[in-house]
Amino acid sequence: MKVGILIEEIFDEREFIYPYYRVQESGLEPVVIGPESRAYKAKSGWMARADVAAHEVKATELAGLVIPGGYAPDRLRRSADVLELVRAIDEAGKPLAAICHAGWVLISAGVIKGRRLTGYHSIRDDLVNAGADYVDEPLVISGNLITSRGPADLPVWARAFVEAVTKSS
């Protein structure tokens, strides 16, 4: 089973690497998806390459989708192809994991209104103004949506996502 992990410039490498290897260790296949199929630079300067561009991926090919944080979500939300993929994953009820600033992508995809979730404290107002029920907790699961606040929450968030993917498939 393939699991998508989104990437864009200025991604948080911890929030990318940690779920990547948890997914892989679980016997699932991580597929790195960017607006384009190319290399992207993390906040630290570390580089990672997108295996495919978002327009090349269909939600039916994925068992779930991870949206890491950093400042990449502000760039990811500008891609119509990325937003279409996020919406399709959500509409299919497949596990959709977002951490830290990734809530910006969820806002732009229009998938948070009336849902309980969390994210980095600085985007709380953005989430609330978009109609979410924001709570400050390490892990919030609302249907297929799995959210956490930041790097300190990586273990509980990645575990919940992998469990959701393996149970739903």
Residue pairs with C-beta under 8 A, 6 or more apart in sequence:
1 28
1 29
1 63
1 165
1 169
2 28
2 29
2 30
2 31
2 61
2 62
2 63
3 23
3 28
3 29
3 30
3 31
3 62
3 63
3 64
3 65
3 66
3 165
4 30
4 31
4 32
4 33
4 57
4 62
4 64
4 65
4 66
4 85
4 89
5 16
5 19
5 20
5 23
5 30
5 31
5 32
5 33
5 65
5 66
5 68
6 33
6 34
6 54
6 65
6 66
6 67
6 68
6 72
6 76
6 82
6 105
7 16
7 32
7 33
7 34
7 40
7 48
7 50
7 68
7 72
8 34
8 35
8 40
8 72
8 73
8 75
8 76
8 79
9 40
9 41
9 71
9 72
9 75
10 41
10 42
10 43
10 70
10 71
10 72
10 75
11 40
11 42
11 43
11 48
11 68
11 69
11 70
11 71
11 72
12 42
12 43
12 68
12 69
12 70
12 72
12 100
12 151
13 42
13 43
13 44
13 46
13 48
13 70
14 151
14 154
15 68
15 69
15 70
15 99
15 100
15 102
15 150
15 151
15 154
16 42
16 48
16 68
18 154
18 158
19 30
19 66
19 68
19 97
19 154
19 157
19 158
19 161
20 30
20 32
22 158
22 159
22 161
22 162
23 29
23 30
23 66
23 162
23 165
24 30
26 162
26 165
26 166
28 63
28 162
28 165
28 166
31 51
31 52
31 57
31 62
32 48
32 49
32 50
32 51
32 52
33 50
33 51
33 52
33 53
33 54
33 57
33 82
33 85
34 40
34 50
34 52
34 53
34 54
35 53
35 54
35 75
35 76
35 78
35 79
35 81
35 82
36 50
36 53
37 49
37 50
37 51
37 52
37 53
37 56
38 49
38 50
39 47
39 48
39 49
39 50
40 47
40 48
40 49
40 50
40 72
41 47
42 48
42 70
43 70
43 71
53 81
54 79
54 81
54 82
54 84
54 85
55 81
57 85
58 88
59 85
59 88
59 89
59 91
59 92
59 94
60 92
62 89
62 94
63 94
63 95
63 165
63 168
63 169
64 89
64 94
64 95
64 96
64 97
64 161
64 164
64 165
64 168
65 85
65 86
65 89
65 94
65 95
65 96
65 97
66 97
66 98
66 161
67 73
67 76
67 86
67 96
67 97
67 98
67 99
67 102
67 105
67 106
68 99
68 100
68 102
69 98
69 99
69 100
69 101
69 102
69 120
69 150
70 100
70 101
71 101
72 101
73 100
73 101
73 102
73 103
73 104
73 105
74 101
74 104
76 82
76 104
76 105
77 83
77 104
77 105
77 107
77 108
77 109
82 105
83 105
83 108
83 109
86 96
86 105
86 106
86 109
86 111
87 109
87 110
87 111
89 96
90 96
90 109
90 111
90 144
90 145
93 143
93 144
93 168
94 144
94 165
94 168
95 144
95 146
95 161
95 164
95 165
95 168
96 106
96 111
96 144
96 145
96 146
97 146
97 147
97 157
97 158
97 160
97 161
98 105
98 106
98 117
98 119
98 145
98 146
98 147
99 119
99 147
99 148
99 149
99 150
99 153
99 154
99 157
100 119
100 120
100 148
100 149
100 150
100 151
101 119
101 120
101 122
101 123
102 119
102 147
103 112
103 117
103 119
103 120
103 123
103 126
103 127
103 132
103 147
104 123
104 126
106 112
106 117
106 145
107 126
107 127
107 130
111 145
112 127
112 130
112 131
112 132
112 145
113 130
113 131
113 132
114 131
114 132
114 133
115 132
115 133
115 142
115 143
115 145
116 132
116 133
116 135
116 140
116 142
117 127
117 132
117 133
117 134
117 135
117 140
117 142
117 145
117 147
118 134
118 135
118 136
118 137
118 138
118 139
118 140
118 147
118 148
118 149
119 127
119 134
119 147
119 148
119 149
120 149
120 150
121 136
121 149
124 134
124 136
127 134
128 134
136 149
137 149
138 148
138 149
138 152
138 153
138 156
138 157
139 146
139 147
139 148
139 153
139 156
139 157
139 160
140 146
140 147
140 148
141 147
141 160
141 164
144 164
144 168
146 157
146 160
146 161
146 164
147 157
148 154
148 156
148 157
